Amino acid sequence: MRLVDTAAEQALLEQMLEASKPPLPESAGARGYLLSTPFRYVSPWPSRFRPTGHAGVWYGAEQVATACAEVGYWRWRFLTDSDALRDQVLHVEFTVFEARVTGRSIDLTAPPWSRSRALWLDPVDYTACHALAAAARQRGIQWIRYASVRDSSHGPCGAVFDVDALSLPRPAMQQTWAARVRRERVTFSRDSLSLELDPADWERG
C-alpha cells in the first residue's frame, strides 16, 4: 500500500507480483501463503533436510524460543559473513504463526533414530540428513521430527516434505517479533518479552 493509492491498484500490483513467481504445486494452493511458500521455490543453498536445487521443505519448531534460535542463527550468519556488515546492527521483524502437522513421520529424537544423534546434529555436514530425507520421501514419509542444532536446549523441530501434512488452526495465532542482530548477540523481543541468544553457543556451520 505504500507504493499505490487505491485498493484496486494494490490488487493489480499483487497480481503482477504473483505472475512473476514460480507456480505453486497443485496441492499447495489451498493451504494459503504461509504454508505453501516453502514448496514454491527451489533454493540454490542447502538446508538440513534439503540439498541444493531440490524441492522445498517447510521448517517449524515446537517452541517459539527454538524457532527464534534457528532463524536468529541464519540472520547472524548473514551479518558476520559480510565484511561490510560485520560490525553493524540489523533490525528485522518476523511473523511467528502456529501450524499443525500430521501424517506419516519419523522421530529422530526417539529410538532407534536417536542412536545416530551425532549425525542429525552435525552443525556443518548435512550429508546424513540429506540421505535420510531422500529415503523418507521415497517411502512416503511426510515429515521428520528432529532436535534443533541452534537451540542449546535442543528443542524439537519439524521438517515437512508434503504440504498436505500441514494446516492452520482456526483461529490462527500470529505474533510479530523484532530481532536485533549484532555480532556479539542476537535479541528477540515482543511487548514485554525478550530472548537473548549468544552466538558463542552456536557451533559455526
N, C-alpha and C positions, 0 to 999 in steps of 0.2 A: 504493500500500500504506500510505502514511502516513494515509490517510483511512478505512481499513477494517481489520477484524480478521482476516478469513479470505480464502483464495484464492477461495472461492465468491463472497464479497461483492465482491472485486476484479473478477471476471469479469462480475458483474452491472453494476457501475459502468462497465466498459469497453463493455458492450452499450448502456447508456443513452447514453454519450458518442457511440458510433458512430451511433446512431439520430438524433442531433441534427445530424450533419454532412451536407453535400450528398452525393448518391450518387456513387460512383466511376464514371468512364467504363467501359464494358463491358470494354475491353481492358486496363484498368489494374489490375483486381483481382488478377490472377495475378502482378503484378510486386512486390507487397509494399509496405509502408507507405513505406519510404524513397524509392522510385522513383515511386510513384503520387501522393503527396500534392500536388505542384505542379499536377497535372492536375485536381484535385478542386475547387479554389476559383477564383473569379473575383475579382480584386483591384480595389479602387477606385483603385489607384495604378499608373501605367505603369512598365514596366521597359524595358530597352534593345530587346528584340525582342517586347514585348507591350504593346499600347495598353491604356488603361484599359477595364475591363469585358470584355476578350477572354479566350479560353481560356488556361489556364496554360502555362507554359514551365518546363522543368527546366534549371537552370543548373549547370554544373560547370566545373572548371579542371584542367589537366593537371598542375599542381604545387600542393602544399599551400600554399606561400607565396602563390601567386596567389589561391587561394580565400580565404585569410585577409585579403588586401588588399581583396578585393571585399566580404566580409562586414564587415570592420572599418570600411570607409568608411561603410556604412549605419548601423552602431551609433554611429559618431562623429557622423553627421548627426542621429540621434535625440537624442543628448546636446546637441549645440550648437544645435539648432533650438528647444530648450525653455529658456525663461528660468529656470525653477525648477531645471533640471538642469545648466545650462551649466558651473558651477563644481564639480560633483560628480564622483564616480568611479563608473563602472558596472563590475560584475563579472559576467561572463557565461560560461557553458560551452557549447561547441559539439562536436557529434559529426562528425568527418571520416570519410567512408567512401568506398570505392573502387567505381566502377561502370564498365561497359563500354558503349560506344556504337558502333553500326554503322548501315548503311543509307545511303540517298541523302543526300548532303550537298553543301554548297558551303563553300569555304575562303576567307574574306575576307583572310587573310594572304598569299595567293598570287595571281599574275596570273590573269585580268585584274582581279579584285576589288580587289587591293591598290592599284591606281591611284587608287581613291576612298578611300584610307585615312583621310583627314581627316574624311570623312562618318561612317565607322564609329566613329571615336574621339572624336567630339564629346562633351564631358563634360555638356552641357546639353540639346542639341537631338537628340531621338531620331527625328525625322521620317523621315530616310532609312532608318534601321534598321527602323522600323515598316513602311514601304512595301516594303522588301526582304522582310521576314518574311511579309507578306501574299501577295506574289507567289510566294515559295518554297512556302508552304502550298498554294496553288492548283496548283502544279506537282508536288506530291507529295514535296517535299524534306522529309526527316525531321529534319535538324539542321544548324546552322550553326557552323562553327569560326571564331573571331574573336579579335582581340588584346584583352587586358584594358586597360581605361581606368584602373583604380585601381592596378594594379601597375606601378611605374615601369619595370620591365623589359619590360612589355607581354607577359607570359606568355600562352600560348594558353588560351582558354576555349571552352566549347561551350554552345549554346542548343538544347535538344532540344524539338521540337514533337510528336513521336509517341512515346508510351510504349513502343511495340513495338520501338523502336530501342535501348532500354535493357535491361541485365541486370546482375545482381550476380555477381561471380566467386565460385567456391567453393574454399576458404573465403573469406568476405568479410572484408576488412580494415576495422576501425573503430578510431578513436583519439579520445580526449577531449582537447580543447584548452581552456585557460582564457584568457579575454581580460580585460584591464584597460583600460578606455576612459576617457581623460581628454581634455580639450580640446586639450592640447599634444601628446599622444602616445597611440598605441594599442599595447599589448603583448600578444602571444600567447605562451603557454608550455605546455610539456608535458614532464614529467620534467626532464631537464637541457637541453632545447632551448628557445630563445626567439627571438622575431621582433619587432623594433621597427619600427613604422610611424609616419612623420612626416606629419601632415596637411598640412604645407606642400607635400608632393609631390602632393597631390590638388588638381586644379582643381575648384572648387566647382561641382557640377552635380547 
